[in-house]
Amino acid sequence: MANLLDRVTIDPEVCGGRPCIRGMRVRVKDILEMLAGGATRGEILADFPYLQDEEITAALEFGARATDHPIMVAVDP
């Protein structure tokens, strides 16, 4: 999975530093929103022929890891 995540790049000069695929102006957020909106992998790849199927998987993995953080809860003594 680490190799897939290498396809996600963050560059302050591209899309304001938001996570993108291979330095292109296709943000991880764009791919996730298309999938959430019901687009299939095939439809995304047809609209963005320079993307690869593995990069859709990389966007999903990046999103999953970005949401996996602990929540600190204060407990009254």
Backbone torsions as a table, in degrees:
resi	resn	phi	psi	omega
1	MET	NA	-27.2	-178.7
2	ALA	-60.3	-39.8	179.1
3	ASN	-62.7	-36.6	177.5
4	LEU	-63.2	-42.1	-178.1
5	LEU	-68.2	-19.4	175.0
6	ASP	-64.6	-20.2	179.3
7	ARG	-76.3	-16.3	176.8
8	VAL	-90.5	122.0	-178.1
9	THR	-120.6	151.6	176.6
10	ILE	-128.3	116.5	-177.1
11	ASP	-136.2	122.6	-179.0
12	PRO	-58.1	-19.4	-178.8
13	GLU	-87.9	-7.7	-177.3
14	VAL	-121.5	120.1	177.0
15	CYS	53.3	37.7	176.0
16	GLY	63.6	25.4	178.5
17	GLY	83.5	7.0	177.8
18	ARG	-75.4	149.6	-179.9
19	PRO	-60.3	128.4	-178.6
20	CYS	-128.8	169.7	176.8
21	ILE	-93.8	120.8	176.8
22	ARG	47.1	37.0	177.2
23	GLY	73.7	3.8	177.7
24	MET	-83.7	172.5	-179.6
25	ARG	-90.2	39.8	172.3
26	VAL	-112.4	107.1	-176.6
27	ARG	-79.9	150.5	173.6
28	VAL	-54.6	-42.0	179.6
29	LYS	-57.3	-39.7	179.7
30	ASP	-61.3	-45.9	-179.6
31	ILE	-64.4	-45.2	-179.9
32	LEU	-62.8	-40.2	178.8
33	GLU	-66.3	-38.4	178.2
34	MET	-63.9	-44.4	178.1
35	LEU	-63.1	-43.8	179.4
36	ALA	-63.5	-29.6	179.2
37	GLY	-81.2	-0.6	176.2
38	GLY	103.4	0.0	178.7
39	ALA	-68.2	143.0	175.7
40	THR	-88.6	164.0	175.7
41	ARG	-56.9	-42.4	-179.7
42	GLY	-60.4	-41.1	179.1
43	GLU	-66.2	-41.1	179.3
44	ILE	-64.0	-45.2	-179.4
45	LEU	-65.9	-31.6	176.7
46	ALA	-69.8	-38.1	179.5
47	ASP	-75.3	-27.8	-178.4
48	PHE	-129.1	76.0	-172.8
49	PRO	-63.8	-14.2	178.7
50	TYR	-85.9	-4.8	174.1
51	LEU	-86.2	157.1	175.2
52	GLN	-116.0	153.5	-178.6
53	ASP	-55.6	-38.2	-180.0
54	GLU	-61.9	-26.9	-179.8
55	GLU	-74.3	-27.5	172.1
56	ILE	-67.5	-42.3	176.2
57	THR	-62.4	-40.4	178.4
58	ALA	-61.7	-40.6	177.9
59	ALA	-63.4	-41.7	177.8
60	LEU	-63.9	-44.0	179.9
61	GLU	-65.2	-41.8	178.6
62	PHE	-60.8	-45.5	178.7
63	GLY	-62.5	-40.5	179.3
64	ALA	-63.8	-44.5	180.0
65	ARG	-68.2	-33.1	-179.2
66	ALA	-67.9	-24.3	-179.1
67	THR	-96.6	-0.7	-178.3
68	ASP	-95.2	81.8	177.9
69	HIS	-136.2	145.7	-179.0
70	PRO	-71.7	152.0	175.8
71	ILE	-111.0	125.8	179.8
72	MET	-88.4	127.2	179.9
73	VAL	-116.9	126.0	178.1
74	ALA	-77.5	136.2	179.5
75	VAL	-115.7	127.7	177.5
76	ASP	-71.3	135.8	180.0
77	PRO	-71.3	NA	NA
